[in-house]
Amino acid sequence: MIVRALMGLVTSLAALMLSATTALAAEPISGRWVTEERDAIVEIKPCGSTTCGTIARFLVPPPDGLDQRDINNPEPELRRRRLLGLPILTQFRRDDELWRGRIYDPKSGKSYRSVIRRTGPNTIEVRGCIGPFCQAQVWRKAR
């Protein structure tokens, strides 16, 4: 009798955790997010039929100040773009609980395939991938 009651409790808890995880994953990723390095805030919002993210604010000023340009971009004509306001997340589309698109790293001047997912009410995991290899960061909701 006790074993049956414990099994029922475990099953109920597992179902509750699964529904909470599903509800969390269904939340949009829009908002203002502090990067893992805590050097910038990225604003994620709808951009037409996709979702994108731009550098909204620097928390740590770049070497050339707030007027820092995209100097590491491999395309010479894009090196004059200001980093502040630069779209670094582009073409993101929802795929069940994930968001898939492209991420641009202005420090290296490279773009990567990217996946974003909600990991908590105030956190998202942002992955940049080359082939099967990915590197993840956790971004926190800005206050």
Stockholm file with secondary structure:
# STOCKHOLM 1.0

chainA/1-143         MIVRALMGLVTSLAALMLSATTALAAEPISGRWVTEERDAIVEIKPCGSTTCGTIARFLVPPPDGLDQRDINNPEPELRRRRLLGLPILTQFRRDDELWRGRIYDPKSGKSYRSVIRRTGPNTIEVRGCIGPFCQAQVWRKAR
#=GR chainA/1-143 SS CHHHHHHHHHHHHHHHHHHHHHHHHTSCCCEEEECTTSSEEEEEEEETTEEEEEEEEESSCCTTGGGCBCTTCSSGGGTTSBSTTCEEEEEEEEETTEEEEEEEETTTTEEEEEEEEEEETTEEEEEEEETTEEEEEEEEECC
#=GC SS_cons         CHHHHHHHHHHHHHHHHHHHHHHHHTSCCCEEEECTTSSEEEEEEEETTEEEEEEEEESSCCTTGGGCBCTTCSSGGGTTSBSTTCEEEEEEEEETTEEEEEEEETTTTEEEEEEEEEEETTEEEEEEEETTEEEEEEEEECC
//
